[in-house]
C-alpha cells in the first residue's frame, strides 16, 4: 500500500495511504489540541469548539453542513481527547472531493455569538448528563487525582462554571492559537488518487494563515499515589480505578505495555477475567495502556457491589504485585500477541482504521507505520522487554480512586 506525504507552504501536513482494492476512502483532519492545551480559564473550550465547527461557516449554515454530508452518504463525525481534536468522514471514492471541501470549510467556522450562546446551553446539558454517568465521572476524577496538576489531568468537558464563564472572544483566541495549519495533520486512506488529493487539500486549505500552535513538554509523572474515595450518593456500584505510570506514545516500551495490559486485563481469558469476572465478583474489569505525548498510564479498573469493593481491591493488588515480581508466562504472552495481531489486521481492512493508524504514527513518531511494521513491533515483544517495562514503570506503584456510594475503601 503506497504511502505519500506533502507539506504545504503554510505548514499544513498531508499524508495518505492509497489502497487500490478498497471500495471507499476515509479522510480526516487531526488538530493537535485538546484538554491538555487549555488554561484553567479555558477549561472545556476544545470540546466546545468542536461543536462550534458544525454550526456554520461563511459559506454554509449549520443545516447546509449536515445536508451536504448527508447528500454524499458520508459517515462523518468528530471527537475531542486530552490532546487531539479530530474531524473525519468516510465516503465512496467519487465523493472524496466534496468531503474534503466540507471538512476544510468547517475548520474555518464563523463562530457567531448567537450560535455560541445557543451551543453553550447544549454543552452545559452534556456536562449534566456526564455527571449522571458514574463510570465516566470515575474516570475523569481518577485522571485529575492521579495527574495532580499535570495537563493530562485536565477535564475534556470542563465544568459548569468554566463553560458558563467562557466567552466567544476567548474561544476565538484559542482557535487562532491552536488551529494554525502547522498544528493540523490532514490524513486519507483508501481508494483515491494522491496527486488529486494534494490539489484538493491545497485548494481548500492553502489560504489558511501560517502558524504553528506547538505544545510544551510537560514531562512524565509517576502520579500522586495513595488511595482516594469520592462519595457519590445515589449510585448503585463502586467504580475503582488503579492508575500506574506507563510509557509515552513515543516510547519503544509502548508495545510491551500494551501487550502486558491485554494479558493482564483483556475482556476474556486474562488474569483479571479469571480472578474477578468469571467467578462473578465484579460486573466488569479491564486493564489498558493509555499512551499520550510525553507521558503514559496503565489503568486497571473494575465495578462491583460496594460491599465487595475492598475485598476485590485486595485481589487486584495481589495480582498486580505478582505481575510486578514475576511478569507473565510465555503462554500468556503468546495469547496476548495473537489477540493484538487479530485486532490490528481486522482494523486495517477498513480505510477508517488505516487512517487513524497512520495518523497516530505520524503525530507521535513522525513516521509511517504500515500493518507489517506494526505487527512486527508487537511480535518483537518478549518476556525480557516486558520485564524492562515493569522495571521502568512498576505496575503496582499506583494511584487508587474509588467512585460511588462508599466513604472509604
C-alpha positions as CSV (number, residue, x, y, z in Angstrom):
1,X,0.0,0.0,0.0
2,X,1.8,3.1,-1.2
3,X,2.3,5.9,1.4
4,X,2.6,9.6,0.4
5,X,3.4,12.8,2.2
6,X,3.3,16.5,1.3
7,X,3.7,19.7,3.3
8,X,2.0,22.9,2.0
9,X,3.7,26.3,2.2
10,X,1.5,27.4,5.2
11,X,2.7,24.4,7.2
12,X,-0.3,22.1,6.8
13,X,0.9,18.5,6.6
14,X,-0.9,16.0,4.4
15,X,-0.3,12.2,4.5
16,X,-2.1,9.4,2.8
17,X,-2.1,5.6,2.2
18,X,-3.6,4.5,-1.1
19,X,-5.4,1.2,-1.1
20,X,-6.5,0.4,-4.7
21,X,-8.5,-2.6,-3.6
22,X,-10.7,-0.6,-1.2
23,X,-14.2,0.4,-2.1
24,X,-14.2,3.6,0.0
25,X,-12.0,6.3,1.2
26,X,-11.6,8.0,4.6
27,X,-10.3,11.5,5.2
28,X,-9.7,13.3,8.5
29,X,-8.2,16.5,9.9
30,X,-6.3,15.8,13.1
31,X,-5.8,19.1,15.1
32,X,-3.1,18.7,17.7
33,X,-5.1,20.3,20.5
34,X,-7.2,19.1,23.4
35,X,-7.9,19.5,27.1
36,X,-4.1,19.3,28.0
37,X,-3.6,22.6,26.0
38,X,-6.2,24.6,27.9
39,X,-5.6,27.1,30.7
40,X,-7.9,26.9,33.7
41,X,-9.9,29.7,32.3
42,X,-10.3,27.9,29.0
43,X,-11.3,24.5,30.6
44,X,-13.7,22.7,28.1
45,X,-13.0,25.0,25.2
46,X,-11.5,22.4,22.9
47,X,-14.7,20.2,23.1
48,X,-17.0,23.3,22.9
49,X,-15.1,24.5,19.8
50,X,-15.5,21.0,18.2
51,X,-19.3,21.6,18.5
52,X,-19.0,25.1,17.0
53,X,-17.3,23.7,13.9
54,X,-20.6,22.3,12.8
55,X,-22.6,25.5,13.5
56,X,-21.8,27.2,10.2
57,X,-19.1,28.9,8.1
58,X,-19.1,32.0,5.8
59,X,-20.1,29.5,3.0
60,X,-22.5,27.2,4.9
61,X,-25.2,27.3,7.5
62,X,-25.4,24.6,10.2
63,X,-28.1,23.0,8.2
64,X,-26.0,23.1,5.0
65,X,-23.1,21.3,6.7
66,X,-25.3,18.4,7.7
67,X,-27.2,18.3,4.4
68,X,-24.0,18.4,2.4
69,X,-22.6,15.4,4.3
70,X,-25.9,13.5,4.0
71,X,-26.1,14.1,0.3
72,X,-22.9,12.2,-0.3
73,X,-23.8,9.4,2.1
74,X,-20.9,10.2,4.4
75,X,-20.1,8.5,7.7
76,X,-18.9,11.6,9.5
77,X,-18.2,12.8,13.0
78,X,-15.7,14.5,15.3
79,X,-14.2,13.9,18.7
80,X,-12.1,15.6,21.3
81,X,-9.5,13.9,23.6
82,X,-6.9,15.2,26.0
83,X,-4.6,16.1,23.1
84,X,-6.3,15.9,19.8
85,X,-9.5,17.1,18.1
86,X,-10.4,15.1,15.0
87,X,-12.9,15.7,12.2
88,X,-13.4,12.9,9.7
89,X,-15.6,11.4,7.0
90,X,-15.7,8.0,5.2
91,X,-17.2,8.2,1.7
92,X,-17.4,6.5,-1.7
93,X,-14.3,7.5,-3.7
94,X,-16.2,9.7,-6.1
95,X,-17.4,11.9,-3.2
96,X,-13.9,12.4,-1.7
97,X,-13.6,15.9,-3.3
98,X,-16.9,17.0,-1.6
99,X,-15.9,15.5,1.7
100,X,-12.6,17.4,1.7
101,X,-14.4,20.6,0.8
102,X,-16.9,20.3,3.7
103,X,-14.3,19.3,6.3
104,X,-11.9,22.1,5.3
105,X,-14.7,24.6,5.3
106,X,-16.0,23.8,8.8
107,X,-12.4,24.0,10.1
108,X,-12.7,27.8,9.5
109,X,-16.0,28.4,11.3
110,X,-17.9,31.7,11.7
111,X,-18.1,31.4,15.5
112,X,-21.1,33.7,15.6
113,X,-22.2,35.0,19.0
114,X,-25.8,33.7,18.7
115,X,-24.5,30.2,17.8
116,X,-22.0,30.4,20.7
117,X,-24.8,31.3,23.2
118,X,-27.1,28.5,21.9
119,X,-24.4,25.8,21.8
120,X,-23.2,26.7,25.3
121,X,-26.5,25.5,26.7
122,X,-26.1,22.2,24.8
123,X,-22.6,21.8,26.3
124,X,-23.9,22.6,29.8
125,X,-26.6,19.9,29.4
126,X,-24.0,17.5,28.2
127,X,-22.0,18.1,31.3
128,X,-25.1,17.4,33.4
129,X,-25.6,14.1,31.6
130,X,-22.0,13.2,32.0
131,X,-22.3,13.8,35.8
132,X,-25.1,11.3,35.8
133,X,-22.8,8.6,34.3
134,X,-20.8,7.2,37.3
135,X,-18.3,5.3,35.1
136,X,-17.4,8.4,33.2
137,X,-17.1,10.5,36.3
138,X,-15.0,7.9,37.9
139,X,-12.5,8.1,35.0
140,X,-12.5,11.9,34.9
141,X,-11.8,12.2,38.7
142,X,-9.2,9.4,38.6
143,X,-7.2,11.2,36.0
144,X,-7.5,14.5,37.8
145,X,-6.3,13.0,41.1
146,X,-3.5,10.8,39.5
147,X,-2.0,13.5,37.3
148,X,-2.3,16.1,40.1
149,X,-1.5,19.3,38.2
150,X,-0.1,17.7,35.1
151,X,-2.1,18.9,32.0
152,X,-3.2,15.3,31.1
153,X,-5.4,15.5,34.2
154,X,-7.5,18.3,32.6
155,X,-11.2,17.6,32.0
156,X,-12.3,17.4,28.4
157,X,-15.7,18.7,29.1
158,X,-14.7,21.3,31.6
159,X,-17.0,22.3,34.4
160,X,-20.4,24.0,34.6
161,X,-18.5,27.1,36.0
162,X,-15.7,27.2,33.4
163,X,-18.1,26.7,30.4
164,X,-20.5,29.3,31.8
165,X,-17.8,31.8,32.2
166,X,-16.2,31.2,28.8
167,X,-16.7,33.9,26.2
168,X,-16.9,33.8,22.5
169,X,-13.7,36.0,22.3
170,X,-11.8,33.6,24.5
171,X,-12.8,30.8,22.1
172,X,-11.8,32.7,19.1
173,X,-8.4,33.4,20.7
174,X,-7.9,29.7,21.4
175,X,-8.9,28.9,17.8
176,X,-6.4,31.3,16.4
177,X,-3.7,29.9,18.6
178,X,-4.4,26.2,18.3
179,X,-5.9,25.7,14.8
180,X,-3.0,27.1,12.9
181,X,-2.2,25.0,9.8
182,X,1.2,23.9,11.2
183,X,-0.8,22.3,14.0
184,X,-3.1,20.3,11.7
185,X,-2.5,16.9,10.1
186,X,-4.7,16.0,7.1
187,X,-4.9,12.2,6.5
188,X,-6.5,10.0,3.9
189,X,-6.6,6.3,3.4
190,X,-8.4,4.1,0.9
191,X,-9.2,4.3,-2.8
192,X,-8.1,7.7,-4.1
193,X,-5.5,9.4,-6.4
194,X,-2.7,11.0,-4.4
195,X,-2.0,13.9,-6.8
196,X,-5.7,14.7,-7.0
197,X,-5.9,14.7,-3.2
198,X,-2.9,17.1,-2.9
199,X,-4.7,19.5,-5.3
200,X,-8.0,19.2,-3.4
201,X,-6.5,19.9,0.1
202,X,-4.2,22.6,-1.3
203,X,-7.2,24.3,-2.9
204,X,-9.3,24.1,0.2
205,X,-6.7,24.9,2.8
206,X,-3.8,26.7,1.0
207,X,-5.2,30.2,2.0
208,X,-5.1,29.4,5.8
209,X,-2.8,31.8,7.6
210,X,0.5,30.2,8.5
211,X,1.2,29.4,12.2
212,X,2.2,26.6,14.5
213,X,0.5,26.0,17.8
214,X,3.1,23.8,19.4
215,X,2.9,22.2,22.8
216,X,5.4,22.5,25.7
217,X,6.8,19.2,27.0
218,X,5.1,18.6,30.3
219,X,7.2,15.5,31.0
220,X,6.4,12.2,32.7
221,X,4.8,11.8,36.1
222,X,4.7,8.8,38.4
223,X,1.3,10.0,39.6
224,X,0.1,11.2,43.0
225,X,-0.3,7.7,44.5
226,X,-2.4,7.0,47.6
227,X,-6.0,5.7,47.9
228,X,-8.8,8.1,47.4
229,X,-12.5,7.8,47.6
230,X,-15.1,10.1,46.1
231,X,-18.6,9.5,47.5
232,X,-21.5,9.9,45.1
233,X,-24.9,9.3,46.7
234,X,-27.5,7.5,44.6
235,X,-25.1,5.3,42.7
236,X,-25.5,1.5,42.9
237,X,-22.0,0.4,42.2
238,X,-18.5,1.3,43.3
239,X,-16.1,2.1,40.4
240,X,-12.5,1.5,41.3
241,X,-9.5,2.6,39.1
242,X,-5.9,1.8,39.7
243,X,-3.6,4.1,37.7
244,X,0.1,3.3,37.2
245,X,2.7,5.2,35.3
246,X,3.4,3.9,31.8
247,X,5.4,4.6,28.7
248,X,4.5,7.5,26.4
249,X,3.3,7.1,22.9
250,X,6.8,7.8,21.6
251,X,8.5,5.2,23.9
252,X,9.9,2.0,22.5
253,X,8.4,0.3,25.5
254,X,4.8,1.1,24.5
255,X,4.2,-2.2,22.7
256,X,5.4,-4.1,25.8
257,X,3.0,-2.2,28.0
258,X,0.1,-2.7,25.6
259,X,0.8,-6.4,25.4
260,X,1.0,-6.9,29.1
261,X,-2.3,-5.0,29.5
262,X,-4.0,-7.5,27.2
263,X,-2.5,-10.4,29.1
264,X,-3.5,-9.0,32.4
265,X,-6.8,-7.4,31.8
266,X,-8.4,-8.2,28.5
267,X,-12.2,-8.8,28.5
268,X,-11.7,-12.6,28.1
269,X,-9.0,-15.1,29.0
270,X,-6.9,-12.6,31.1
271,X,-5.8,-12.8,34.7
272,X,-8.4,-10.2,35.7
273,X,-11.1,-12.1,33.9
274,X,-10.4,-15.4,35.6
275,X,-9.9,-13.8,39.0
276,X,-12.9,-11.3,39.1
277,X,-15.3,-11.6,36.1
278,X,-15.6,-15.4,35.7
279,X,-16.4,-16.1,39.4
280,X,-18.9,-13.2,39.4
281,X,-17.2,-10.9,41.8
282,X,-17.5,-7.9,39.6
283,X,-19.7,-6.7,36.7
284,X,-16.7,-5.8,34.6
285,X,-12.9,-5.5,34.9
286,X,-10.2,-4.4,32.5
287,X,-6.6,-3.2,32.1
288,X,-5.4,-0.8,29.3
289,X,-2.4,1.2,28.3
290,X,-3.2,4.8,27.7
291,X,-0.3,6.4,25.8
292,X,0.0,10.1,25.3
293,X,2.6,12.5,24.1
294,X,5.5,12.5,26.7
295,X,3.6,10.5,29.3
296,X,1.5,7.4,29.7
297,X,-0.6,5.4,32.2
298,X,-1.7,1.8,32.6
299,X,-5.2,1.7,34.1
300,X,-6.7,-1.2,35.8
301,X,-10.4,-0.9,36.7
302,X,-13.5,-2.7,37.9
303,X,-17.0,-2.0,39.0
304,X,-18.9,-4.1,41.6
305,X,-21.3,-4.2,44.5
306,X,-20.0,-1.7,47.1
307,X,-19.8,-4.4,49.8
308,X,-17.3,-6.3,47.6
309,X,-15.1,-3.3,46.5
310,X,-12.5,-3.6,49.3
311,X,-12.0,-7.3,49.0
312,X,-11.8,-7.1,45.2
313,X,-9.2,-4.4,45.6
314,X,-7.1,-6.7,47.6
315,X,-7.4,-9.4,44.9
316,X,-6.3,-6.8,42.3
317,X,-3.4,-5.6,44.4
318,X,-2.1,-9.2,44.8
319,X,-2.4,-9.8,41.1
320,X,-0.5,-6.6,40.3
321,X,2.2,-7.4,42.8
322,X,2.6,-10.9,41.3
323,X,2.9,-9.4,37.8
324,X,5.4,-6.9,39.0
325,X,7.5,-9.5,40.7
326,X,7.2,-12.4,38.2
327,X,5.9,-10.9,34.9
328,X,3.7,-13.0,32.8
329,X,4.1,-16.5,31.3
330,X,5.2,-17.4,27.8
331,X,1.7,-18.8,27.2
332,X,0.1,-15.5,28.3
333,X,2.5,-13.6,26.1
334,X,1.7,-15.7,23.0
335,X,-2.1,-15.4,23.6
336,X,-1.9,-11.6,24.0
337,X,0.2,-11.3,20.8
338,X,-2.4,-13.3,18.9
339,X,-5.3,-11.2,20.1
340,X,-3.4,-8.0,19.2
341,X,-2.4,-9.2,15.8
342,X,-6.0,-10.1,15.0
343,X,-7.2,-6.7,16.1
344,X,-4.5,-4.8,14.1
345,X,-5.3,-6.8,10.9
346,X,-9.0,-6.5,11.2
347,X,-8.8,-2.8,11.8
348,X,-6.5,-2.4,8.8
349,X,-9.2,-3.9,6.5
350,X,-11.2,-0.6,6.7
351,X,-9.8,2.7,5.3
352,X,-11.1,4.4,8.5
353,X,-8.9,2.1,10.6
354,X,-5.8,2.7,8.5
355,X,-6.5,6.5,8.5
356,X,-6.4,6.5,12.3
357,X,-3.4,4.2,12.5
358,X,-1.2,6.2,10.1
359,X,-2.3,9.4,11.8
360,X,-1.2,8.2,15.2
361,X,2.2,7.0,14.0
362,X,2.8,10.4,12.3
363,X,1.6,12.5,15.1
364,X,3.7,10.8,17.8
365,X,6.6,9.3,15.9
366,X,6.7,11.4,12.7
367,X,6.9,8.2,10.7
368,X,4.8,5.9,8.5
369,X,3.9,2.6,10.0
370,X,2.3,0.0,7.8
371,X,0.5,-3.1,9.0
372,X,3.5,-5.3,8.7
373,X,5.7,-2.9,10.7
374,X,3.1,-2.6,13.5
375,X,2.7,-6.4,13.6
376,X,6.5,-6.9,13.7
377,X,6.8,-4.5,16.7
378,X,4.3,-6.4,18.7
379,X,5.8,-9.7,17.6
380,X,9.2,-8.4,18.9
381,X,7.8,-8.1,22.4
382,X,9.5,-10.6,24.7
383,X,9.3,-11.6,28.3
384,X,12.5,-9.6,28.7
385,X,11.1,-6.4,27.2
386,X,8.0,-6.7,29.5
387,X,10.4,-7.1,32.4
388,X,12.2,-3.9,31.2
389,X,8.9,-2.1,31.1
390,X,7.9,-3.2,34.6
391,X,11.3,-2.2,36.0
392,X,10.9,1.2,34.5
393,X,7.2,1.7,35.3
394,X,6.2,-0.5,38.3
395,X,2.6,-1.5,37.7
396,X,1.9,-2.0,41.5
397,X,3.0,1.6,42.3
398,X,-0.3,3.2,41.7
399,X,-3.0,5.8,42.5
400,X,-6.2,4.1,43.6
401,X,-9.5,6.0,43.2
402,X,-13.0,4.7,44.2
403,X,-16.1,6.5,43.0
404,X,-19.6,5.5,44.2
405,X,-21.6,5.2,47.5
406,X,-18.6,4.2,49.7
407,X,-17.0,6.7,52.0
408,X,-13.7,4.7,52.0
409,X,-12.1,1.7,50.5
